């Protein structure tokens, strides 16, 4: 329902929507909300000592599985979207698709385990670990994808500078 209301508002009042989200920077509200969710999750986990009840080898296993799943999803999204999307769109898909964990998982686990905060906090530990891995991975992947995009832009500029007759000569030789 909220998606419908948001789309209707944006289409009925495009100038007002643009002003609120661009000029007033209300679009940053989503980022702040996610930060608050992550902070609240860590705060609750440390408050009730949720990490104390989890064995170290279980944390290592969760980290390993999280890395494998994140790599699998990112590579799958990258390869499949590369079949028909541009480089920039491919990067967006590879970044956005696997990145739904804290925004969906934390509120869902809070609702499912309401009143059972120790259990909910222990269930949220993998979600928070996965989020940290996402941030670390994309800090590194940003550098790789900047090079990948930059190489494509340089090739496009060279093609534009050469002109159509030089392309034909290169193909014949």
Secondary structure as GFF3:
##gff-version 3
##sequence-region A 1 173
A	DSSP	alpha_helix	2	12	.	.	.	ID=ss1
A	DSSP	alpha_helix	14	18	.	.	.	ID=ss2
A	DSSP	pi_helix	19	23	.	.	.	ID=ss3
A	DSSP	three_ten_helix	26	28	.	.	.	ID=ss4
A	DSSP	alpha_helix	29	47	.	.	.	ID=ss5
A	DSSP	three_ten_helix	50	53	.	.	.	ID=ss6
A	DSSP	alpha_helix	56	82	.	.	.	ID=ss7
A	DSSP	alpha_helix	87	96	.	.	.	ID=ss8
A	DSSP	alpha_helix	101	112	.	.	.	ID=ss9
A	DSSP	alpha_helix	117	162	.	.	.	ID=ss10
A	DSSP	alpha_helix	164	172	.	.	.	ID=ss11
###
